[in-house]
Amino acid sequence: GGPGDLDPAAQQSFTKLLAQMNEEQRQAWLDVQKAATASEAERTAAGKRLQSLLNEDQLFLLRKGLIMQQSADVANTSAVDPSSFTCVHMWLGGCGFGSEVNNLISAAIFCDKHGLDCIVEDEGWNSGRLHEYLQAEPLILKKC
């Protein structure tokens, strides 16, 4: 798929989300789709309305789908040839826990999609060691 194509993993999350929606939520989803070509303020308002109608599980599916799609879009527009590499090293540093983990998840998705090992470099991370929090292997490794 090229830029703008719906990623299969994102499609799966969105399909699950839509199956769980009631009529009001579906209408809000359609409003978000219609607002795609509208002003930024209209897009923001439609997105906030949708999010306000979703429960925690639905919000998780929405965010998961959006992250998967954003990762796919970046990978599809990247000038980097992943087949030239065997792994990606992701350094965790001084940003907040959520920000660091979010970026690491994006890197892990990229690596998984391209058959690369994702190595976390967390020696200088202000939150400690990733594997103390999560059982991330085999998607995110401690070392090569």
Secondary structure, DSSP 8 states (H G I E B T S, - for coil): --TTS--HHHHHHHHHHHHH--HHHHHHHHHHHHGGGS-HHHHHHHHHHHHHH--HHHHHHHHHHHHHHHHHHHHHH----GGG-SEEEEE--SS-HHHHHHHHHHHHHHHHHHT-EEEEE-TT-TT--HHHH---TTTSBS--
